[in-house]
Amino acid sequence: MQKGGVTLANRIEKDLIGKKLIEDSSYIGINTIRALENFNLHSKTVNHNLIKDIALIKKAAAIVNKNLNNLQAEKAEAIIQASNEVIEGKLNDEFTISAFQGGAGTSTNMNVNEVIANRAIELLDEKKGNYDVIHPLNDVNMSQSTNDVYPTGLRIAAIRLIRKLSNSLADLQEALQVKENEFSDVIKLGRTQLMDALPMMVGQGFGAYAKAIERDRWRIYKVEERLRQVNLGGTAIGTGLNATNKFIYMITDVIQDLTKLGIARSDFPMDITQNCDVYVEVSGLLKSCSVNLLKISNDFRLLSSGPKGGLGELKLPEVQAGSTIMPGKVNPVIPEMVAQVSMRVIANDSAITMASSMGQLELNAFTPLIAESLLESLELLNNAVIIFRERCIEEIKVDEEKCRENLEKSTAMVTALIHHIGYDKSSEISKQALREGKTIREILYEENILSKDKIDQVLNPFEVTRPGIPGK
């Protein structure tokens, strides 16, 4: 075989289907080659977080099988070292299979098995592909199945990302609370159904956003508990065939030690092998978070619209030029990005829901779609939340003059008069103000309906933005 004018040496590998030529320099094997051919989608490759945590399981299995004398010490140490290199990302280029694959993740598991086996063989100064030295299945995959390794790797990867996201949401909540305090005495017009409603403080709006994110942070923090139980040792369908009880108990303990996570043995591995409802539950909470982020980002876009022809009450940081044809235009690109990420997570939730419902009997063949969608959602949300906080929320300013102008031009203040002059008279004043282009305060002064001191007392910003009856 030639590549770029250079003749490459090849080895021959075979399986039950036939033979394949593989470049000697490559760590992959025939199973990975077939997966690359069969799922040649030119799309996303398998998430590297999943690859690394499957490699961690291979490391744990080698440690346990060595301690149980199922695996020679020299072989085990080579597998452990090769697994570490995968975990550290040193062999990332060897994992190029599409995330969307048939076989319930078998191709991904075999990819990891073959890369670890061939690297371990190389560490023992033997030629890659010499599986008499270390075999991808007999040694690296000993006492395991894709059907317990893959979901366990997914759960570990998801827990790690959930912790990151929970921390990022806590930081976002804090940033919103800072703005709540910063703008606590800036009055603006509140709106319902996009129509003028009641006065409010700008800080109150940020406080409401902070409460929503607080709920998201707490829900996502707690959902880790749903993912801690694993079916490792259940092998193909959860019965544990070809895995001893000693292996099952020991490998969970080793994984706990390696990950420092509260991973626990399931008391019924067959449940976890075939049922994927937990992923739907986790994804549902990510969707809830996305709904809140979408709402907040859209509010920011609306409140910052203009700067002259829109509401113009918020000033978002200017981070890049907004147009190739309109000089001076700056767009709310960070909230737009957050909105798109949120929509993607919501779409991923639909995919996870459908894929989870498609399981049949003792296995769900569509776990790769669940894994890719869930891990993508977690990564996207975490990164988007960090960017939203750092490049938008922390630098938001308020145009106090515009806020007051919009409020004064509206009829929002008239509601404060109901307990003093009645609903009907308040309604009349509202219509008059709109008809004559005057403020509520101006109409009240002119009509002498109340004393000036009383009007000022009733329409005091701090009176109309808190519980109670203004002026009483």
N, C-alpha and C positions, 0 to 999 in steps of 0.2 A: 504494500500500500504506500502511495506517495501523498505527502501533504506539504504544500508550499515548496515543491521541488526537492524535498528531503524524503528519502525512503525510511519508513518507520518499521521497526520490528513488531511482529504480532504474535499473540498466543491464541490458541484455539480452546474455546470452552464449549461444553455441550450440556444439554438438558434433555428432558423427555421429548422435546419437540424436534431438536436437531442440534446443529453446531453454529458457532459464530466466531468471527475473527475479532479480536480485541487488541487495541494498541497496548504494547508492553508497558508504556508509561502511565496507563490509566489504572486507577484503583477500583473501578467499577467492574462488574461481572456480567454474565450473560442475562441474568434476570433484569438487571438495570437496562441493558441494551434493548431488550424486548419491550420494556416499558417506554423507553424513549421513542421507539418505533410505533408502538401502538397508540400512545397518547401524545402524538406530535402536534400539539395544539398551538405551539408558539405563544403560550400564555404564561401566567404566573407559575413559578416553580414552587415546590413545597416550602412552606414557611420554615425558616431556619431555626426558629425557637422550638418547633416540633422536632426537627432533626436532632438538635442538641440534647433534648430531653429523652429522646429514644436512645441516643448514644449513652446517656447517663444510665439508662436501664440496662444496657449491654454491659456497662462497667460494673454495675451492681451484681448482675447475674454472674459475671466472671469471678467476682470476689466470693460470692456464695458458693459457686461450684468448685472453686479452689478449696475453700474451707471444708466442703463436704467430700473432698477427694474425688470429685467427678471430673475434674479438669486438672491436667498437669500444671504445676506451678509456673513453669516457663511459658507455656501457652497462655495461661491466665494473665501473667504480667504483661505479655505482649498485647493481649486484647485490651487490658486496662489502659496501657499507654496509648494505644491507637484510639481508644474511646475518648481519652482526654484531649487528644488532638482535634477530634471532631467537635467536642464540647467547646474548645477554645476557638473554633472557627478556622483552623488551619487548613482544613480540607473542604471548604465551602464549594469550591469549583467542581467537586465531584457529585454534587447534588443538584441536578438540573431537570429532574422529572417534573412534569406538569402536576400542579396541585389537584387538577381534576382528572381522576383516574379510576378505572374500575378495580374491583378486587378488595374493597374494604380497607385499603391501606397496605396491602401485601407488597406492592411495588416499592413503597417507601421503606418498609421494614427490610426488604431484601436489599435495597440500595445501601442502607446503613450496615447491614450484615456484611455485604461484599466489600465495602470500602474499609470497614474495620478489619475484616479478615485479611485483605491484601496488604494493608498497611502493617498489620501485625506480622504477617509473613515476611515482609521487607525488613522489619525490625529484627527478625531472627536470621537475617542475611540469606534468605531464600528468595527465589523468583516469584513475583506476583502470579497468581493463578495456580500455584502448587498447593492445592487444597488438601493434600495428604499431610501437610504441615499444620495448617489451621483451616478448618472448613467453615464457610459462612453459616451453615445450618447446624451441623453436628456440634460445633464448638461455640460460635458467637451467639447462636440462637438456642442454645441448649436449655431445655425445660421451659421454653417460651413458645408463644404463637403470636402472629400479628394481632389476633383478636383480643389479647390481653396487654400486649406491649403498646400498641397504637393508642388505645383509649387512655392508658395510664400516662403515656407521654403527653397526650393532649391535655389531660387534667393538670399535670404538673406545669406545663407551659402556660395554661390559662390562669392558674393561681398566681404565678409570678407576675403576669401582666395585670391581673386584677389588683394586686397590691400596689403596683405602680400607678394605675389609674385612680385608685382610691386616694393615694397621697396627692396626686395632681389635682383632683377635685377638692381636696381639703385646702390646697393653696388657692384655688380659684374662689372658693367660698370666702376665704379670708380677704382676698383682693376686692371682692364685691362688698364685703363689710367695711373695708377701709373707705370705699367710695360712699357707702351709706352714711358714714360719719362725716366725711368731707363735704357732702352736699346736703347735710341735714337741715340747713336753714335756707335753702334755695327753693322758692315756691314756683310751681309750674302748673300747667293745665293737665288734669287727668282726663283720659278719654275712654269711652266705652263704645264698642262697635264703630270705632274710628271717629266718633262724634264727640263734641265737647261735653264733658261730664262735670266733675268736681275738682276743686283745687287740691293739690298734693305737694309734698316736698319731693324734690328730685331724689333725696336720700331714701325716702320711703320706697321708691321704685327699685332702687338697688338692694334694699333690704329684702324685698319680695323675691328678687332673683337669688339672693344669697340663701334664703330658706329653701328654695327649690333645689339648689345645688347641694345643700346640706342633706336633704333627703336622698338624693342620688348617691352622695358619698357614703352614707350610712348603709344604704341597701346594697351597694356594690361591695363594700367592705365585708358585710355579713355573708354574702352569697358564696364566698370562698368555702364555707363549711359544706356546701352541697357537692363540692368537687373533691373533697379529701378522700373519700372512699374509693379504692381502686380494686380492680379484678385481677391484678397480677398474680400469676400462679394458677389462674382458672384455665389457661391455655385456650383451646379452640372454641369451646362453647360454654365454659364456666364449670365444667366437671373436674378439671384439674388433671386430666390424663397426661402422663409423662412428666408431671411435676410432683415431687414428694412433699409431704407436709412440712418437713424440715426446710426445704427450699422455699416454700410459700411463706412461712413465718420469717425466715431469715432475710429474704430479699426485701420485704417491706421494711424491716428494721434498718437494713443497709441504706435503702432509699431515704428513709427519714433522716439518717445521719448525713447523707451526702447533700440533701436539699435543704435541711433545716426547716422543712415544712411539716405540718401535722398530717402526713399521709397515713391512712389506716387501711387495714385489710377489710374488704367487704365480707359480711357474714353470709352473703349469698351472691357469689361472683357471676352466676348466670344472669342475674338481673342487670348488672352493669354491662355485661357483654352484649345483650340484645336490646336494652332500653336506653333511649337517648333523651328522655324528657328533661333531665337535668340541664343539658345544653340549651334547651328551649327556655328554661327558667332563667338561666344566666343571661341569655341573649335578650330576653324580655326586659330585664333590668337595664341593659345597655340601650335598648330602644327607648325606655322611659327617660333615661338621661339624655338621649339624642333629641327627644321631643322638647325637653326643657332648653337645651342648647339652641335648637332651631328657633324656638320662640324668642329667646333672649337676643340671638343674633339678628333676627328679623326686626325686633323692636329697635335695636341700635341703628339698623339701616334706615328705618322710618324716622326716628327721632333726629338723625343726623342729616336727613335729606336736605338738599338745597345746593349751595349754602344760602342762596337768596330766594329761590322759588319753592322751597320746601318748608318743613317744620324748623329745622336748623337749631334745635335746642341742645343737642349734644354735639361736641366736637371730637371726632375720632382722630387718632394720630394719623398723619399723612405718611404712608409708607412707600408709595410708588406712584408714578404718573399713571393717569387713568385712561388716556386716549391717544391714539396715533393720529387723530385728525382735529381734536378739540383741545387747544392749548389751555393749560391751567386746570384741566379737569382732574379731580382726584376721587377715586371710587372707594367704597367701603370693602376692600378686598378681603380683609381678615374675617369679618362676619360672613361674607359670601363663602369663604373657604369652610368656615365652621358649619354653615348651613348645608353645604354639599357633603361634608363628612357625615353629618347627622342623617341626611337622606340615604347615604350609602349604608350606614349601620341599620337603618330601618329596612332597607332592601335585603341586607344580609340576614336580618331576623326572619324575613319571609322564607328565604332559602333554607335556613336552619330548621324552621318549623316544618316545611315540606319534606326535607331530607329525613328528619327525625321520625316523621310519620310513615316513612316508606320502608322501615325495617320489617323483615319477615322472619318469623319463627325465631331461630336462635342467634341471628346476627343482623346488623344493619349494614348493607353494602355501600351506603352513601355517606359513611363517616368522613371520607376525605373532603366532601363539600362542607360538612358541618365544621370540620377542623379549620379549613381555610377561611370560612366566613367568620367564625368566632374569633380566631386569632387576629384576623385583619381588623375586625371591629374594635377589639381591645387596643391594638396598636394605633389605629387611626384616631380613636377617641382620646387616648392618652396624649398623643402628639398635638392634636388639635386643641385640647384643653390648655396645654402648656403655652402654645403660640397665642391663643386667644387672650390668656392672662397677660403674657409678657408684652405682646405687640399691639394690644388694643385696650384692655380694661384698665391696666395700671396707668395708662397715659390719657385716659378719657378726661376731657374738660367739659364744662357747662357754659353755655352762653346765657348768663343770668338775665341780661337785658332782653334777649329774645324770648326767654321763658316768661318773663313778666308781661312783655308786650302781647304775646299770644293769649295769656290768661286775661289780661284786661280787655282785649278785643272780644273775648267770648262772653257768654252769659252764665258762665259756671258759678259766679259768685252769688247769683240770685237765689240759689237753694238755701243759702244761709239766712234768708229773710223770711222763710215760711212761718216760723214760730212768732214773728213780729208783725207781719202784715197779711199773712194767709197765702194759701197756694194760688188763688185766683188773681189777687193783686200782684203777686210775684211774677206770675205768667204774663200779665199785661206789661209790666216793666221790662221783662225779657224781650217781648216782641217790639216794644218801643225802642229799646236800645239797638236792636238789629235794624229796625226801620230807619232810624235817624243816624246810625253809624256812631253811636256814643257808647260809653262804658256804663255799666250798672251804677257805678259810683257817681258818675256825672248826672244820670237821671235822678238818682236819689237826692243829690244836693239841690238840683233845680226844682224838684217837686216838693221839697220840704216835708217829705213823708215821715222822716225821722230826723232827730237832731244830728248835726254834723258829728258830734262826739259819739253818739250812738251808732251812726253809720260806720265810723272808723273802728269802733269797738267790734261791731258785728262782722265787718269785713277784714278784720285783723288776720293775716296769713297764719299765725300760730293758733288762732281760734278755729279756723275753717279746715284745718288739716288734722284734727284730733277728735276723739269721741266727745259728744256733748252738744249743747245748743249754744251756738255763738252768741255772745252778748248777754248771756244769762248766767 
